[in-house]
Structure formats: C-alpha cells, structure tokens
Amino acid sequence: MDTITKIFEQIDSVMYYPILIIVMTLAGIYFTVLTKGVQVRLFLESVRLLMEPPEDKAQVSSLQAMLVSTASRVGTGNIVGVSTAICIGGPGACFWMWVMCIVGASSAFIESTLAQIYKRKDANGECYGGPAYYIEKALHAPVLAGIFAIFLIMTYAVGFNLLCSYNLQSTFETYSFYDAKVTPCIVGGVLAVITGYCLLGGGKRILKITGSVVPVMGILYVLISLIVIIANITNVPAMFTMIFKDAFDFKAIFGGVAGSCLIYGVKRGLYSNEAGVGSAPNASASAKVTHPAKQGLVQVLSVYIDTLLLCTATALMCLSSGAVRSEKTAGAPYVQNAISTVFGSIGPVFITLAMVLFAFTTLIGNLYYVDNAIIYLNHKKKPSKKFTTGFHIVCVLVVFIGAIVPMDIAWAMADITMGGMTLINLPSCMLLGKVAIGTLKDYEKQKKAGIKPTFKAADIGLNEEELDFWK
C-alpha cells in the first residue's frame, strides 16, 4: 500500500507542477484578456440571468442547470479540502484559491458556452452535451473525446466519490465512539445504501433534490462561519496578514513547490470549483436558453459561490479561530476544532451534519455527469437498464470502499483523474475559444441594441448544418 501511495503521489506532483499550473494559468489569462474580463465585467448580468425563467417550463432552466453543477462543486472539498490545504500547504493557500477562482471563472464561461453551442437534442426535446461533444464535433477528434469521457467516468464515479466518502467518515474521528476498524465501514455502508436508493430516481429527481438541498446547506454553513469569525473579530487583522505573508513567501514556496501553499491552493481550489475541468458543461448543456452565452455567464456565478463564498467561509473561520494547524488535524478535525471555539461540543455535530449534506449532493451531482459520459460512449444512446443497474451497483461499492481507504490514496486518485480531464478540456477550449468569444460579442451586441438575445449560428460564422440543437 505504501508503494502504491508513493507512485500516486509522484504522478500527482508532476501533473500539477509544472504541467497543470502552467496550462490553467495560461488558459485563464488568455480567456480573461480575450473576453475583456467577462467574469468581472458582466457579473451583474450573470445574477440577472440566474433568475430568468425558461420559455418552456417543462425544460431545464439556467437556475436548475447551475444548481446541478453547484451540487457537484459544493461538497466535502469546501470543508475538508480547504482545511487540508491550509494545514499542509499553509494559510497562503487561501489567497491562491482566490486568484485561481477569479482567473479560472473565465474558463468556466468558455467551456459552458461551448457546451451550449454544440449540445444535442434527444427524441423528447431535452438537451444534452458537454466537452466530449464539442471536442468531437468542432475539433473532429472522436478518439480524444472518448478518452475525455473515460477520464470523466474515472473522476466522478471513482476518484471524487472515493474521496467524498472518505471525507465524510473522517468527521466522525472526533467522537468518543469512533472505532477505526468499525466506524468507517458503518458510515460507508449507510452512505452507499442512501446513494443507491437515490440513483433509482433518475435525472429529474436529481434536479429536484439538489434544487432544495444546496441553497439551504450553503446559506446555513456561511452563517455559522460568519458567527465564528465575528466572535474572533480581534484576530481578523492578524489573520489576513498571515494569509498574504505566507502567499508571497516565494523563498518557502520554491524551496518545496509540491507541498507549498501555491500548489495546495491550486489543487484544492480546482478540486472544489472545477473551473476548466470539463464537468459543469455537462449540466450547462441541459439548460434551455435562447443564447449560449447566457449559460456561460450563469456558470461563472457557480464558481464564485463555491470558492469566494463557501471555501472562503471555511478558511476564514478556521484561521480566525486560532485553532492549532498541523498535518494531524488536516481535514475535518481542524474545522471541527475551529467551530468548537464558539459553539463548544455542538460545533463538531454541525460540521458532521453539513458534511452529510455536502457528501450527499456531491455524490448525486457526480453521477449525473457520469451518466452523460456513458451515453456518449454508447454512441449517444442511453445504455440498457441491465447495464445501468450494474454500473450503479459498482458506483455504490466505490462509495463504500472510499470510507475505508487511506487519506493519501483518496486525495491522489481524485487529483490525478481530475487533472487528466483538465489537460484535455482546457487546451480544447483554447483551440475553440474564438467561437465562444464570438458568441459573447454577439450576445452583447444584441443587448446593446435592446434586442432579446437569440442565437443564430450564421451570425458568428458557423454552419447551422454542423450543429444539432441550433438548426
């Protein structure tokens, strides 16, 4: 097991430094410059579009599609991922998460806009699509599209779900009844059973569940974090000094890059908000909108909600509390210790409940993406009921196994598979960036003229016959 862990960690280190950090930074800057900072410039328009109802109430709205992507983004990484980054990488990881969030939000706009342009329509009139579809159709690279779909399945059915299950069981370590040999099995078993039951509901049920749970759990968690921060308000100035001092301590960063606050900030920020990974476009493609740029703008908000709101809430709550940071407390224990400074023994219980909700929505949102990738690999057709049932059983087993694997393997698996997706999706988006940027210009032109933006492929130089939905 130690040998396997070391191999995974070595692959993980090389993938993120120097490869991924360079690709992500270049893509983010490239998209930010070409869109003239769309993620900041059109922020208010993003908020307005979020509440815009679909023309057909039977179809998926921008809000519903955003909630599905947020359900996958908002998860255990917002608590355990941030805590791990701060404890192992240092307080400066928080700053680098902010930077990658703002820069990466432009990548989120591009990938979701492309997903809308190249989406398809099934026999029932419902939309579907994602990176595999625009890689195949626009880049004429079906083999690469297939590899991306495989990476997506490995990431969301295996890597992320292993980690999600591990993170949840780790919150029980603080309780006296925790038994390292028994408790993980019980937690994994219960979570696996609940996940299996929910999988029987299908896509529409996923939308309904996430639509009701995500906003409640997100708002409540932020409120509790604010209470802790306010209770420790005298520590706030020193906290920000510590964050910025550590973030710009380049001597320490380049002295041990792989374990620095910079790399941990990038890793955990990407794991949490998934901007540029290629996951959210699968949900974005399902939205029924009059113009592709609308869904691209809405997805920018999802990235902000995840990182600037929820991840920041965790980071500031922990750092302001004065709780001791160490590798031993990395993960749920550090957050539980922080909240206990104000709420006492009730604090850890709240974190456990929040983790249960976060884990649940993450697992359901993840498997929504997986279903889309399987349909792509099955020649754009839904697989047989027998195959689907068998695959879901495997997914349920993965959830159980995740609760009993070592932490290092769980994190490395998630990082590696997610990195593979990103290394395919971001370069593809850069090659197709002009299409998405042309779509944005078309949207702004119509808005400026006082016209309700409606997309026509010919207006941006695309052949309508090459598109499926927008014919």
N, C-alpha and C positions, 0 to 999 in steps of 0.2 A: 504493500500500500504506500509506503514511504517513497519507493522508486517511482510509482505512478504519479504521485503527488508532485514530485520534483520535475518530472517530464512535463506535466501540465503547466506548472508554474514557469518553466523556462520558455515554453511556447507562448504563454500569456505575456511574459515580459517583453519578448522580442516583437510580438504583434502590436503592442501598444506603444512601445518606444524602441525604435523611432517610427515605425510604419504608420500606425493609425493616427498618432497625434499630428503627424505631418499632413496626412490625407484629410483629416477632419478640419484642421486649421485652414488649409488652402481652400477647401470646398466652401467653408463658412465665409471666409473673406471674399472669395470670388462671387458668391451669390449675394452677399451683403452689398458689394460695390455695384454689381450689375442691376440690382433691384433698388438701388439708392436707399438701402436700409429699410426695406419693406416691413421688417419685423418691429420697427420702432415708428416709422412714418405713418403706417396705416393701422396702428394699434386700436384706435377708437372705432375704425371701420370694422375691425375684427370683432369687437364687442357687439356692435350693432347687428352684424350678420349672424351672430350666435343665436339671437332670438328671432330671426326671420323664419316664419313657418313655411313648410314645403307647399308647393302648389297642389300636390296630391297628398292628402293626409294619410293615405294608405302606404306611402313610400317613406323611406328613412330620411329624417330631417338632418340638417347640419349639426344641430344640437345632439341628436341621438348618435350620429357617427362620431362626433367629438367625445361623447361620453364613453363609447366603446374603447376608443384609443386611449382616453384618460384612465379608464379602468385598468388597462394593461400597464400604462406608465405609472399611475399612482398605485403603489404596492409596498411590499415589505422593504424595498430599496430606499423608500423615503425615510424609513426609521433606521433599519439595520445597516443599509448601505452607507448612509451619511455618517452614522456613528463609527463604522469600521474605518471609513476614510479619515476621519478626524483622529481617532485613536492610534492608527498605524501610520498614516501619512502626515498628520499634523493639522492644526487649525487652519492653515493656509489653503487646505483642500477646499474649504468653503468658498473662498474667493475664486479659485479656478473653476469651480462648478458654475458660479455666476457667469464668468466670462464665456465658458463653453455653451451655456444655455442661450445667452443673447446672440452670440455668433451663430450657433447651431440652429437657432429658430428660423433663420433664412433657408437652411437646408430642409427644414420641416415644411416650409411653404412650397419649395420647388417639388419635392417628392410627392406631396399630396395633390398639387395642381396637375402634375403629370399623370397621376393615378386617375384623376377625373377625366383628363383628355382621352386617355387610351382605355377607359373602362368598357365593359361589355354589358349586354342586356340579355337576361335569360328569357325563357318562354313565358314566364309570369310577369315580365316587365320590370323585374328587380335588377339592380345594378351590382356588378362585382368587378374586381380588378386588383391592381397592386403592381409592385416593381416587376414581377415575373412577366406581366402582360406588356408593360411599356418597354422592357428590355427585349422581348421577343418581337413586338410589332414595330417599334421605332428604330431599334438598333439591329434588327434582323439577326438576333443571336439566341435562337431557341435553346441551344445547349447551355449557355450561360444562364439563361432564365430558369432552366431546370435545376441547375446547381444552386441558384439562389433559393428556389423553393425548398430544396432539400435542407439547406442551411437554416431556413426559417423553421422547418419542422423540428430540426435538431435543437434549435434555440428555444422555441416556445413549448414544445412538447416534452423536451428533456432538460436542457440546461436551466432555463428560468424556473421550471416547475420543481426541479430538484432543489434549487436554491430557495424558492418560496417556501417549500415545506420545511427545509432546514431552519430557515429564519424564524418560522412560527414556533417550532418546538423549542428553539433556543430561549424564547421569552419565559419558558416555564422553569429555567435553571435557577431563578431567584427564589423559588418557593421551597419550603422545607420538605414537601412530599416528593420532590423531583428525584428520580432514580435514573441514572444514566443508562441503565440496561433495560428499563421497562417503559419509562415515560415517553421517550421518542417514538417507540413502537405504538403506543396508545394514541398519541397525538397524530402520527402519520396515518394510522388506521381510520380514525374518525374523519380526518380531512379527506382521505381517499374516498370514503363512503359518501360524504356530502357532495364531493365533486362528481362522482359517478352518477348520483341521483340527478344533479343539475344538468348533466350532459344529455339527459333524455328529453330535455325541454326544447332543444334546437335554438337556432339563431334569434328568433323573435323573443324567446324567453330570456336570452342573454341580454338583449337590449332593455327589456323591462326591468330585470334585476339590477343591472348596472346603473340604469337611469335613476333608480330610487336610493341605492346604497351609497354610491360615490359622493354625491354632494353632501350628504349627512355626515359621513365619516370624515370627509375632508375639512368641513367647517368646524366640527367639534374638536378635531385634533389641533387645528390652528388656534382656536380659542383657548384651549388648555395650555398650549405652548406660550401664548401671549401672557397668560396669568403667571406662569413661571418666570418669564422674562421680566415682567413688571415687578414681581416680588423680589427680584435680584437686580433691580434697576441700577443700583450703585456700581455693579460690576460691568455694566454695558460699555462704558468708555474704554476700560482696560481690555475688554473682550475684542472690540474692533481693532484696537492697537495690536493685539496678539495675532489676529487674523491677517492683517496687512503686513505685519513684520515677518511673519512666517512665510507668507505668499511670495514675498520679494527677497527672501534669503537664498539667493541664487547659488551661493557657495555651498550651502547644505543640499540644495536641490540637485546640483550637478555632481555633488560628491556621492550621491546614491540615488540616481534618477528613478530606477524601478520602484523604489519604496518611498519616493518623495511625495510631498503634498500636491505637486503639479500632476503627476501621473495618477495618483489616487483620486484627485479632483476630476480628472478627465474620465477615468474608468467608471467611477460611481455616478458621475453626472450623466454619462452616456447610458449606463445601465438603468438609471432612473427615468430620464426624459425621452430616451430613444430617438432623439432628433438625428435624422440621416441614416438610421439603422435600416429602414425599409419596412417597418411593422405597421405604423399608423396609416400608410397609404392603402392598406388592405381594407381598413374601416372607412377611410375617406372616399374610396371608390363607390361605396354603397349609398352615399348620400345623393338625393335627387335635388340638384340645384340648376339654376338657369345658366350659370357660368362657372367654369372650373376654378377660377381664381378665388371664388367665394370660399370653397372648402380649404384651399391653401391658406387663406387668411385665418380661418377658424382654427386650423391646426396649430398655428403659432400660439394661440391662447393656451392650448393644451400643454405645450412645452413650458410656458410661463407658470401655469397653475402648478405643475409638477415640481419644478425646480425653484423658481423665485418665491413661491408661496410655501409649499409643503416641505421641501428639502431645507429651505432656509429656516423654517419654523423649528425643525429638529436641531439644526446646527446651533442656532442662537439660544435655544432653550438649554441645550447641553453645556455650551461654553459659558453662558451667563450664570449657571447654577453653581459653578465651582467644583462640580463632581470630578473625582480623580480620573484622568485618562491613562489607559495602559492597554497593552495588547491583550491582557487577560480579560478586561472589561469590554473589549471591542464587540460591537453588535448591540443586541438588546439590553444587556446588563448596564451599559453606560447610560442609555436613555432612561432606563428604569431608576437608576441611581439619581439622575438629574431631576426627574419629576418627583422623586421622593423627598427632595429638599423642601418642597412646598406642600405636597399632598400626603406625605407620610406613606403608610402602608397601602393606601388606596391607589397611589400613583402607579405602581407596577401592575396592578389589576387593570387599570385603564389602558396601559400600554398593551397588555395581553389582549384585551378586547379589541383595541384598534388594529392590532396585528392579525387577529382572526378575520376581521372585516377586510383588511388590506389584502391578506392572503387569498381570501375567497374571490374578490373581484379580479385580482391578478390572474389567478388560475383560469377563471371563466373567460376573461378577455384574451388570455394567451391562446386558448384552444379555439376561440373564434377565428384567430389568424391562421391557425394550423389547418382548420377545415378549408379555408380558402386556398392554401398551398396544395392540399391534397387534390382538390378539384382541378387545379391547374395541371398537376402531374397526371391526372386521369383524363387527359385530353379535353379539359374544360367541362367535364361531366361529373355529377355527383356520384361517388362510389356506391357500391351496393350496400344495402342495410347490414348484411353479414360482415363486410369489411369494416364498415363504420363502427359497429358494435365491438368487433375485435380490437380495432385501433384504440377505441375509448377505454377498453379494459387495460391495454398496455399503458395508456396515459395515467390511469388510476393507480397502477402498480408503481409508476415512476414517482407519483406523489408520495406514496408510502415509503419508497426507498430513500427519497430525499430527506426524510426525517431522521434517518439513521446513518447517513454518510458523514465523513469528516468535513469541517467547515472549509478547509483549503481546497478540497476537490470540488465542492459545490460551487464556490466562487469562480475557480479556474474554468470549470466546464461552461458556466454561464458567460464568462468573459470571452472565451475562445470562440464559441459558436456565434455569439453576438458580433464579435469582431469580423468573422467571416462574412456575415450578412452585410456589414457596413462597407467592407472592402470591395464588394460587388456593387452595392447600391449607389454609393456616393460618386465613384467615377462614372457610372452610367448616367447619373443625374447631371454631372458636369458636361457630358457629351450632349445631353438633351436640354441643357439649361436654357438655350436660346428660345426653345419652344415655349417653356414655362414663362420666361420673361416677356416674350411677345404676347402671351395670353394676359399677363398682368397689365401691360401697356394698353391692350385692347379694352380691358375692364375699366381702367382709369379714364380712358378716352370717352367711353360711353357714359361714365358717371359725370364727367365734366360737362358733357353735352346735355345732361339732365335726362338721359335715357336709362330705362331699367336694363342693366347689362344682360345681354343674351349672346350666347356663344355661337359663332359660325366659323367653322374650320377654315374656310377660304379667306377670312379676314386676317388670319395670321400666316397665310401661305401654305396651309395643309390641305391635302386632298381628302375630301369628305369620304371618298370610297375606301380610304385606308382606315377609317375609324368605324367603330361598330355602333356606339350609342348616339353619336352626334350627326348621323346621316340625316 
